Amino acid sequence: MRVLVVGMNHRTAPLEVRERFAVAEPAPHLTKLVACEEIDEALLLSTCNRVEVVALTRHLDAARHRLRAFFHRDLAGETPVQGAAALENLLFEYVDRPAMRQVFRVAASLDSMVVGEPQILGQMKDAYRAAVECGACGAILSRLFQSAFAAAKRVRRETRIGERPVSVARVAVDLAKQIFESFDGKTALLVGAGEMIETALEALRTEGLRSILVANRTQAHAEALAQRFGASARGLGELREVLPQADIVLTCTAGQTPILGVADFAEALRARHGRPVFVIDIGVPRNIDPGVNRLDSVYLYDIDDLAGVAAANADERRRETMLGEAIVLEEQQRFDGWLLALQAVPTIRHLRARAEAIRLTELQRALQRLSLAENERQAVESLTRSIVNKLLHAPVSRLRAEAEREEGLAYLEAARVLFALDDPDMPGAEAAEPAALDDPLRGALPDSEDPEDT
């Protein structure tokens, strides 16, 4: 089994490309992926800064081609990146340990644009649940993500990365503070009602901004959020009506097309008599037509424009990040041990099958030559079984213990050679199911864990 991660993020692809690959509903894509012979398990993570597929495969090269085709044909939609070479330059790939490390680092917010932002863990848990619910995430990827969630929790608990909560929304508010010397007398219009908007609302209130409007497609959600923060709620149909009131516009709402365009802002500017508007669009796909930036007195920033502020935050957190990386490495090594131990399962099963086949063959041969009562036959059978179990106890225990270390692979290979486990003509070969040899989890599944517990 090989773990493969293929994707793009804020480092490899600009926003105008990432937004074309954003996925709102991962289940149909995942169902299609795991229906392919090359992919055994899969999880799709799509956020404002990344689109990544984590896959488990027995056929690495075929899986690589399949995931690239998935990005090029399934996700790109009607406006794909021109040419396979162009797409290849945007994608990153990790295999096995680097792939597992990528999952751990993303969960711990060590790979985020804003190091330490808390939203990514919730987004990963949502992606995990979606993969489990549609049957795309099996035992191995489940264990991988549960381990990653545990690592993220440790990073939060044992470092100061989360001491002063930081997010893209928080960075956006910090940027607004740089534009306006004071928020006194200013009005903010926030479009959306998700976690990003809630974080921005909290940050704006903390910075002293009093006049806030919240607009959302579902007005009841806007009203619930506005009530919590003492803001006013609006529906999306009222956007153009309230836009002239806004000195700050922050948008983060789902949708494939912009909700505000050049004409909307041009009309709002006329009503504002040219007073400037600061606009932050952190939606992916973007909520504001990029052409708005050409208007005088409109200062439009998208999520990639926040990278500079985020980099400054990362510098401040560098020491804590190093501590977080150490925790991630420790938790990854623990998962590595579990994964390596799985490889011992088919060898141990095959070794026991070999010993049992030999025991039964020799027992039947001996019983045919002896005249024994039923209780005596049972005693002899119990004796042979006990001898075999005692002989196997030490090598099986050693195989299990050594398999948790990387060097244990050599022990497993030696056992298969010494006991001729790959010889189809030896006793017990027919008792070792081929499927069991291919699937180390068959009959050895770990206990399930609730991701919420991590």
Buried (B, 14 or more C-beta within 10 A) or exposed (E): BBBBBBBBBBEBBEBEBBBBBBBEEBBEBBEBBBEBEBBBBBBBBBBBBBBBBBBBBBBBEBBBEBBBEBBBEBBBEEEBBEEEEEBEEBBBBBBBBEBBBBBBBBBBBBBBBBBBBBBBBEBBBBBBEBBBEBEBBBBBBBBBBBBBBBBBBBBBEEBEBBEEBBBBBBBBBBBBBEEBEEBEEBBBBBBBBBBBBBBBBBBBBEBEBBBBBBBBBEBEBBBBBBEEBEBBBBBBEEBBEBBBBBBBBBBBBEBEEBBBEBEBBEEBBEEBEEEBBBBBBBBBBBBBBBEBBEBEEBBBBBBBBBBEBBEEBBEEBEEBBEBBBEBBBEBBEBBBBBBBBBBBBBBBBBBBBBBBBBBBEEBEEEBEEEEEEEEEEEEBBEEBBEEBBEEBEEBBEBBBEBBBBEEBBEBBEEBBEEBEBEEEEEBBBEBBBEEBBEBBBBEBEEEEBEBEEB
